Amino acid sequence: MDIKSILRIYKNEKSWYSLKKLIRENQKEETMHYIKKYCKCDENMVNDFFNIFSKLCMLEKDEAFLALSELIREKQTEEAMDYIQVFCKCDEDMAKILLDCYIERLFYDIYHPTPQSLAEAAHNNQVAQDWLNKPKCPICNSTNLAKITATKKIAKMAAFGIFGMGDNGKTWRCKNCGSKF
């Protein structure tokens, strides 16, 4: 059994969500196609993978999730294996695979943070902070703005006299809705 192929889907939020949705909606044919495509396996292995993914879906139910998490935190792997065997109605080999996947997915990232994930977090924080600091149009909330410069204000006053003073006290012009603020 190629556990790396299983983990490739199970640890990736998007692919696992898609697969879980197919399984829960009882779309077996589409599920099998999805597994074959992403695990790159033959027809015989697709059925084995389908059984594993179906049982992993079962383990994500609240009751099982809480019970298993507690057993794993207390390092009671034998009890966790027994629980999986009873809950999923499977043999010891299947329970071992399920437990390994479960532990890998839920606890690996906690105990093995990667520098890349820290760098990504710092980058995402910076992007969010930049976005929060950008001025926004009070009318349409757009950030597609143009600055009204002093040169433009003076040119407008020179061209239109007192009627050109409408932009005085305004700093930004929205390129979407045209409002000035």
Accessible surface in RSA format (square Angstrom, percent):
REM  Atomic radii and reference values for relative SASA: ProtOr
REM  Chains: A
REM  Algorithm: Lee & Richards
REM  Probe-radius: 1.40
REM  Slices: 20
REM RES _ NUM      All-atoms   Total-Side   Main-Chain    Non-polar    All polar
REM                ABS   REL    ABS   REL    ABS   REL    ABS   REL    ABS   REL
RES MET A   1   107.93  55.9  35.44  23.5  72.49 172.6  37.16  31.6  70.77  93.8
RES ASP A   2    70.53  49.4  62.47  62.2   8.06  19.1  31.38  73.9  39.15  39.0
RES ILE A   3    55.94  31.8  54.41  40.5   1.53   3.7  54.41  39.2   1.53   4.1
RES LYS A   4   156.31  76.3 151.25  92.8   5.06  12.0  96.31  86.7  60.00  63.9
RES SER A   5     4.61   3.9   4.61   6.2   0.00   0.0   0.20   0.4   4.41   6.2
RES ILE A   6     0.00   0.0   0.00   0.0   0.00   0.0   0.00   0.0   0.00   0.0
RES LEU A   7    26.47  14.7  25.88  18.5   0.59   1.5  26.09  18.3   0.39   1.0
RES ARG A   8   126.45  53.1 109.82  56.0  16.64  39.6  73.15 100.0  53.31  32.3
RES ILE A   9     1.93   1.1   1.82   1.4   0.12   0.3   1.93   1.4   0.00   0.0
RES TYR A  10     0.92   0.4   0.92   0.5   0.00   0.0   0.00   0.0   0.92   1.1
RES LYS A  11    76.72  37.4  53.97  33.1  22.75  54.2  31.27  28.1  45.45  48.4
RES ASN A  12    75.63  52.2  67.44  65.2   8.19  19.7  14.01  33.7  61.62  59.6
RES GLU A  13   115.81  66.5 110.43  83.5   5.37  12.8  63.53 122.9  52.28  42.7
RES LYS A  14   173.59  84.7 167.76 102.9   5.83  13.9 115.16 103.7  58.43  62.2
RES SER A  15    14.36  12.1  11.87  15.8   2.49   5.7  13.58  28.9   0.77   1.1
RES TRP A  16     2.10   0.8   2.10   1.0   0.00   0.0   2.10   1.1   0.00   0.0
RES TYR A  17   137.66  64.3 137.08  78.0   0.58   1.5  96.96  72.9  40.70  50.2
RES SER A  18    44.21  37.4  39.53  52.8   4.68  10.8  15.74  33.5  28.46  39.9
RES LEU A  19     0.00   0.0   0.00   0.0   0.00   0.0   0.00   0.0   0.00   0.0
RES LYS A  20    38.20  18.6  38.20  23.4   0.00   0.0   6.18   5.6  32.02  34.1
RES LYS A  21   108.93  53.1 102.08  62.6   6.84  16.3  52.36  47.1  56.57  60.3
RES LEU A  22    32.53  18.1  32.53  23.3   0.00   0.0  32.53  22.8   0.00   0.0
RES ILE A  23    21.91  12.5  15.07  11.2   6.85  16.5  16.96  12.2   4.95  13.4
RES ARG A  24   131.78  55.3 101.82  51.9  29.96  71.3  56.59  77.3  75.20  45.6
RES GLU A  25    86.01  49.4  61.74  46.7  24.27  57.8  38.85  75.1  47.16  38.5
RES ASN A  26   135.45  93.4 106.82 103.2  28.63  68.9  31.68  76.2 103.77 100.3
RES GLN A  27    65.98  36.9  60.62  44.3   5.36  12.8  19.67  41.9  46.31  35.1
RES LYS A  28   114.38  55.8 109.25  67.0   5.12  12.2  61.68  55.5  52.70  56.1
RES GLU A  29   147.63  84.8 138.27 104.6   9.36  22.3  53.85 104.2  93.78  76.6
RES GLU A  30    90.44  51.9  85.83  64.9   4.61  11.0  40.21  77.8  50.23  41.0
RES THR A  31     0.19   0.1   0.19   0.2   0.00   0.0   0.00   0.0   0.19   0.3
RES MET A  32    37.94  19.6  37.17  24.6   0.76   1.8  37.47  31.9   0.47   0.6
RES HIS A  33   125.87  68.8 120.85  84.0   5.02  12.8  85.99  88.6  39.88  46.4
RES TYR A  34    35.00  16.3  33.58  19.1   1.42   3.7  29.83  22.4   5.17   6.4
RES ILE A  35     0.00   0.0   0.00   0.0   0.00   0.0   0.00   0.0   0.00   0.0
RES LYS A  36    86.22  42.1  82.99  50.9   3.23   7.7  47.66  42.9  38.56  41.1
RES LYS A  37   123.68  60.3 106.29  65.2  17.39  41.4  70.40  63.4  53.28  56.8
RES TYR A  38    86.58  40.4  82.37  46.9   4.22  11.0  51.00  38.3  35.59  43.9
RES CYS A  39     4.69   3.5   0.00   0.0   4.69  11.0   0.00   0.0   4.69   5.1
RES LYS A  40   170.84  83.3 137.07  84.1  33.76  80.4  95.81  86.2  75.03  79.9
RES CYS A  41    23.55  17.8   7.97   8.9  15.58  36.6  17.91  45.4   5.64   6.1
RES ASP A  42    82.58  57.8  71.09  70.8  11.50  27.2  42.90 101.0  39.68  39.6
RES GLU A  43   109.99  63.1 105.68  79.9   4.31  10.3  59.51 115.1  50.48  41.2
RES ASN A  44   117.66  81.1 109.13 105.5   8.52  20.5  27.98  67.3  89.68  86.7
RES MET A  45    53.28  27.6  53.28  35.3   0.00   0.0  28.45  24.2  24.83  32.9
RES VAL A  46     3.04   2.0   3.04   2.8   0.00   0.0   3.04   2.6   0.00   0.0
RES ASN A  47    74.30  51.2  73.37  70.9   0.93   2.2  20.36  49.0  53.94  52.1
RES ASP A  48    57.05  40.0  56.17  55.9   0.87   2.1   5.51  13.0  51.54  51.4
RES PHE A  49     1.74   0.9   1.74   1.1   0.00   0.0   1.74   1.1   0.00   0.0
RES PHE A  50    33.16  16.6  33.16  20.5   0.00   0.0  33.16  20.1   0.00   0.0
RES ASN A  51    67.02  46.2  66.40  64.2   0.62   1.5   3.71   8.9  63.31  61.2
RES ILE A  52     0.04   0.0   0.04   0.0   0.00   0.0   0.04   0.0   0.00   0.0
RES PHE A  53     0.00   0.0   0.00   0.0   0.00   0.0   0.00   0.0   0.00   0.0
RES SER A  54    25.95  21.9  24.08  32.1   1.86   4.3  22.73  48.4   3.21   4.5
RES LYS A  55    40.97  20.0  40.97  25.1   0.00   0.0   7.32   6.6  33.64  35.8
RES LEU A  56     0.00   0.0   0.00   0.0   0.00   0.0   0.00   0.0   0.00   0.0
RES CYS A  57     6.76   5.1   6.10   6.8   0.66   1.5   6.23  15.8   0.53   0.6
RES MET A  58    59.89  31.0  59.36  39.3   0.54   1.3  41.96  35.7  17.94  23.8
RES LEU A  59     0.00   0.0   0.00   0.0   0.00   0.0   0.00   0.0   0.00   0.0
RES GLU A  60    42.44  24.4  25.37  19.2  17.08  40.7  13.65  26.4  28.79  23.5
RES LYS A  61   114.44  55.8 107.88  66.2   6.57  15.6  69.23  62.3  45.21  48.2
RES ASP A  62   117.02  82.0 111.28 110.8   5.74  13.6  30.79  72.5  86.23  86.0
RES GLU A  63   116.79  67.1 104.50  79.1  12.29  29.3  50.75  98.2  66.04  53.9
RES ALA A  64     0.00   0.0   0.00   0.0   0.00   0.0   0.00   0.0   0.00   0.0
RES PHE A  65    78.25  39.2  78.25  48.5   0.00   0.0  78.25  47.4   0.00   0.0
RES LEU A  66   118.67  66.1 114.00  81.6   4.67  11.7 114.99  80.8   3.68   9.9
RES ALA A  67    31.56  29.0  20.86  32.2  10.70  24.3  30.56  43.0   1.00   2.7
RES LEU A  68     0.00   0.0   0.00   0.0   0.00   0.0   0.00   0.0   0.00   0.0
RES SER A  69     6.31   5.3   6.31   8.4   0.00   0.0   5.04  10.7   1.28   1.8
RES GLU A  70    79.97  45.9  79.97  60.5   0.00   0.0  37.36  72.3  42.61  34.8
RES LEU A  71    32.41  18.1  32.41  23.2   0.00   0.0  32.41  22.8   0.00   0.0
RES ILE A  72    20.78  11.8  15.08  11.2   5.70  13.7  15.26  11.0   5.52  15.0
RES ARG A  73   147.27  61.8 120.51  61.4  26.77  63.7  61.78  84.4  85.49  51.8
RES GLU A  74    92.99  53.4  69.12  52.3  23.87  56.8  37.18  71.9  55.80  45.6
RES LYS A  75   176.17  85.9 152.95  93.8  23.22  55.3 107.24  96.5  68.93  73.4
RES GLN A  76    64.25  35.9  60.18  44.0   4.07   9.7  14.46  30.8  49.79  37.8
RES THR A  77    66.23  47.1  65.05  65.9   1.18   2.8  40.82  54.8  25.41  38.4
RES GLU A  78   125.77  72.2 125.10  94.6   0.67   1.6  53.78 104.0  72.00  58.8
RES GLU A  79    86.39  49.6  83.02  62.8   3.37   8.0  38.53  74.5  47.86  39.1
RES ALA A  80     0.00   0.0   0.00   0.0   0.00   0.0   0.00   0.0   0.00   0.0
RES MET A  81    20.45  10.6  20.45  13.5   0.00   0.0  19.62  16.7   0.83   1.1
RES ASP A  82    80.60  56.5  79.31  78.9   1.29   3.0  26.56  62.5  54.04  53.9
RES TYR A  83    51.71  24.1  45.46  25.9   6.25  16.3  50.85  38.2   0.87   1.1
RES ILE A  84     0.00   0.0   0.00   0.0   0.00   0.0   0.00   0.0   0.00   0.0
RES GLN A  85    49.06  27.4  44.49  32.5   4.57  10.9  10.30  21.9  38.76  29.4
RES VAL A  86   119.28  78.5 105.50  95.5  13.78  33.2 111.96  97.3   7.32  19.9
RES PHE A  87    45.39  22.7  32.95  20.4  12.44  32.4  38.69  23.5   6.71  19.2
RES CYS A  88     4.29   3.2   0.00   0.0   4.29  10.1   0.09   0.2   4.20   4.5
RES LYS A  89   178.88  87.3 148.91  91.4  29.97  71.4 107.63  96.9  71.25  75.9
RES CYS A  90    24.22  18.3   2.69   3.0  21.54  50.6  13.53  34.3  10.69  11.5
RES ASP A  91    88.71  62.1  76.75  76.4  11.95  28.3  44.28 104.2  44.43  44.3
RES GLU A  92   112.31  64.5 109.75  83.0   2.56   6.1  26.78  51.8  85.53  69.8
RES ASP A  93   108.11  75.7 104.39 103.9   3.73   8.8  27.76  65.3  80.36  80.1
RES MET A  94    35.21  18.2  32.62  21.6   2.59   6.2  34.08  29.0   1.13   1.5
RES ALA A  95     0.00   0.0   0.00   0.0   0.00   0.0   0.00   0.0   0.00   0.0
RES LYS A  96   104.10  50.8 104.10  63.9   0.00   0.0  71.77  64.6  32.33  34.4
RES ILE A  97    32.84  18.7  32.83  24.5   0.01   0.0  32.84  23.6   0.00   0.0
RES LEU A  98     0.00   0.0   0.00   0.0   0.00   0.0   0.00   0.0   0.00   0.0
RES LEU A  99     6.22   3.5   6.22   4.4   0.00   0.0   6.22   4.4   0.00   0.0
RES ASP A 100    47.82  33.5  42.06  41.9   5.76  13.6  15.47  36.4  32.34  32.3
RES CYS A 101     0.00   0.0   0.00   0.0   0.00   0.0   0.00   0.0   0.00   0.0
RES TYR A 102     0.66   0.3   0.66   0.4   0.00   0.0   0.66   0.5   0.00   0.0
RES ILE A 103    56.37  32.1  56.32  42.0   0.05   0.1  56.32  40.6   0.05   0.1
RES GLU A 104    47.82  27.5  45.89  34.7   1.93   4.6   3.75   7.2  44.08  36.0
RES ARG A 105    40.18  16.9  27.72  14.1  12.47  29.7   2.86   3.9  37.32  22.6
RES LEU A 106    48.71  27.1  36.88  26.4  11.83  29.7  38.66  27.2  10.05  27.1
RES PHE A 107    26.33  13.2  26.10  16.2   0.22   0.6  26.23  15.9   0.10   0.3
RES TYR A 108    86.37  40.3  81.10  46.1   5.28  13.7  47.03  35.3  39.34  48.5
RES ASP A 109    93.84  65.7  84.54  84.1   9.30  22.0  32.69  76.9  61.15  61.0
RES ILE A 110   110.75  63.0  87.21  65.0  23.54  56.7  94.32  67.9  16.43  44.6
RES TYR A 111   151.39  70.7 127.23  72.4  24.16  62.9  91.72  68.9  59.67  73.6
RES HIS A 112    95.54  52.2  88.26  61.3   7.28  18.6  64.36  66.3  31.19  36.3
RES PRO A 113    87.46  63.7  63.72  58.1  23.74  86.3  67.88  56.0  19.58 121.7
RES THR A 114    67.82  48.2  66.15  67.1   1.68   4.0  58.52  78.6   9.30  14.1
RES PRO A 115   109.74  80.0 104.23  95.0   5.50  20.0 106.66  88.1   3.07  19.1
RES GLN A 116   123.98  69.3 117.14  85.6   6.84  16.3  37.43  79.7  86.55  65.6
RES SER A 117    52.12  44.0  45.15  60.3   6.97  16.1  40.18  85.6  11.95  16.7
RES LEU A 118   118.51  66.0 112.57  80.5   5.94  14.9 113.26  79.5   5.25  14.1
RES ALA A 119    63.43  58.3  50.46  77.9  12.97  29.5  58.78  82.8   4.65  12.3
RES GLU A 120    90.85  52.2  87.66  66.3   3.19   7.6  34.20  66.2  56.65  46.2
RES ALA A 121    48.87  44.9  42.62  65.8   6.25  14.2  48.30  68.0   0.57   1.5
RES ALA A 122    62.36  57.3  51.66  79.7  10.70  24.3  56.91  80.1   5.45  14.4
RES HIS A 123   114.64  62.7 108.06  75.1   6.58  16.8  72.82  75.0  41.82  48.7
RES ASN A 124    91.15  62.9  85.77  82.9   5.39  13.0  24.93  60.0  66.23  64.0
RES ASN A 125   104.42  72.0  98.38  95.1   6.04  14.6  24.76  59.6  79.66  77.0
RES GLN A 126   102.27  57.2  99.26  72.5   3.01   7.2  40.62  86.5  61.65  46.8
RES VAL A 127    79.11  52.1  76.76  69.5   2.35   5.7  77.73  67.5   1.38   3.7
RES ALA A 128    51.35  47.2  44.74  69.0   6.61  15.0  51.04  71.9   0.31   0.8
RES GLN A 129    89.14  49.8  88.90  65.0   0.25   0.6  29.76  63.3  59.38  45.0
RES ASP A 130    72.50  50.8  67.83  67.5   4.66  11.0  27.18  64.0  45.32  45.2
RES TRP A 131   138.13  55.4 135.41  65.5   2.72   6.4 119.32  63.6  18.81  30.5
RES LEU A 132   113.26  63.1  93.44  66.8  19.83  49.8  93.44  65.6  19.83  53.4
RES ASN A 133   105.82  73.0  76.73  74.2  29.09  70.0  29.45  70.9  76.38  73.8
RES LYS A 134   109.10  53.2 101.63  62.4   7.47  17.8  54.49  49.0  54.61  58.2
RES PRO A 135    54.51  39.7  42.89  39.1  11.63  42.3  53.91  44.5   0.61   3.8
RES LYS A 136    58.38  28.5  41.94  25.7  16.44  39.1  32.21  29.0  26.18  27.9
RES CYS A 137     0.42   0.3   0.00   0.0   0.42   1.0   0.00   0.0   0.42   0.5
RES PRO A 138    93.11  67.9  53.26  48.6  39.84 144.8  64.84  53.5  28.26 175.7
RES ILE A 139   128.03  72.9  96.53  71.9  31.50  75.9  99.05  71.3  28.99  78.7
RES CYS A 140    55.17  41.7  26.49  29.5  28.69  67.4  34.10  86.4  21.07  22.7
RES ASN A 141   111.06  76.6  96.89  93.6  14.17  34.1  21.59  52.0  89.47  86.5
RES SER A 142    16.22  13.7   6.58   8.8   9.64  22.2  13.53  28.8   2.69   3.8
RES THR A 143    51.28  36.5  30.84  31.3  20.44  48.7   3.59   4.8  47.68  72.1
RES ASN A 144    70.71  48.8  63.58  61.4   7.13  17.2  22.89  55.1  47.82  46.2
RES LEU A 145    25.26  14.1   3.87   2.8  21.38  53.8   3.87   2.7  21.38  57.5
RES ALA A 146    18.82  17.3  13.45  20.8   5.37  12.2  18.82  26.5   0.00   0.0
RES LYS A 147   112.41  54.8 101.65  62.4  10.75  25.6  73.33  66.0  39.08  41.6
RES ILE A 148    13.76   7.8   8.27   6.2   5.49  13.2   8.49   6.1   5.27  14.3
RES THR A 149    59.61  42.4  54.98  55.7   4.62  11.0  56.29  75.6   3.32   5.0
RES ALA A 150    70.16  64.5  61.10  94.3   9.07  20.6  62.08  87.4   8.08  21.4
RES THR A 151   104.52  74.3 100.84 102.2   3.69   8.8  68.90  92.5  35.62  53.9
RES LYS A 152   118.28  57.7 111.26  68.3   7.02  16.7  78.37  70.5  39.90  42.5
RES LYS A 153    44.01  21.5  43.41  26.6   0.60   1.4  15.44  13.9  28.56  30.4
RES ILE A 154   112.95  64.3 112.41  83.7   0.53   1.3 112.41  80.9   0.53   1.4
RES ALA A 155    58.28  53.6  47.55  73.4  10.73  24.4  54.30  76.5   3.98  10.5
RES LYS A 156    65.39  31.9  59.66  36.6   5.73  13.6  42.70  38.4  22.70  24.2
RES MET A 157    67.49  35.0  62.38  41.3   5.11  12.2  61.33  52.1   6.16   8.2
RES ALA A 158    87.90  80.8  46.44  71.7  41.46  94.3  59.28  83.5  28.62  75.8
RES ALA A 159    76.57  70.4  36.20  55.9  40.37  91.8  47.51  66.9  29.06  77.0
RES PHE A 160   125.27  62.7 111.24  68.9  14.03  36.5 118.87  72.1   6.40  18.3
RES GLY A 161    37.82  46.6   0.00   N/A  37.82  46.6  35.15  96.5   2.67   6.0
RES ILE A 162   137.65  78.3 118.83  88.5  18.81  45.3 121.59  87.6  16.05  43.6
RES PHE A 163   177.27  88.7 150.20  93.0  27.08  70.5 155.65  94.4  21.62  61.9
RES GLY A 164     0.89   1.1   0.00   N/A   0.89   1.1   0.01   0.0   0.87   2.0
RES MET A 165    92.01  47.6  83.45  55.2   8.56  20.4  66.02  56.1  25.99  34.4
RES GLY A 166    53.02  65.4   0.00   N/A  53.02  65.4  39.98 109.7  13.04  29.2
RES ASP A 167    13.10   9.2  13.10  13.0   0.00   0.0   0.37   0.9  12.73  12.7
RES ASN A 168    62.57  43.1  46.10  44.6  16.47  39.7  24.11  58.0  38.46  37.2
RES GLY A 169    79.83  98.4   0.00   N/A  79.83  98.4  43.51 119.4  36.32  81.3
RES LYS A 170    70.81  34.5  70.81  43.4   0.00   0.0  18.09  16.3  52.73  56.2
RES THR A 171    57.92  41.2  57.21  58.0   0.71   1.7  27.31  36.7  30.60  46.3
RES TRP A 172    66.33  26.6  66.33  32.1   0.00   0.0  53.08  28.3  13.25  21.5
RES ARG A 173    88.82  37.3  88.82  45.3   0.00   0.0  20.08  27.4  68.75  41.7
RES CYS A 174     0.26   0.2   0.00   0.0   0.26   0.6   0.00   0.0   0.26   0.3
RES LYS A 175   114.67  55.9  84.99  52.1  29.68  70.7  34.18  30.8  80.48  85.7
RES ASN A 176    97.00  66.9  59.57  57.6  37.42  90.1  19.78  47.6  77.22  74.6
RES CYS A 177    60.31  45.6  23.33  26.0  36.98  86.9  31.26  79.2  29.05  31.3
RES GLY A 178    41.46  51.1   0.00   N/A  41.46  51.1  25.09  68.9  16.37  36.7
RES SER A 179    30.14  25.5  19.65  26.2  10.49  24.2  29.99  63.9   0.15   0.2
RES LYS A 180    76.67  37.4  56.83  34.9  19.84  47.2  30.60  27.5  46.07  49.1
RES PHE A 181    58.82  29.4  40.63  25.2  18.20  47.4  58.82  35.7   0.00   0.0
END  Absolute sums over single chains surface
CHAIN  1 A    12190.3      10455.2       1735.1       7083.4       5106.9
END  Absolute sums over all chains
TOTAL         12190.3      10455.2       1735.1       7083.4       5106.9
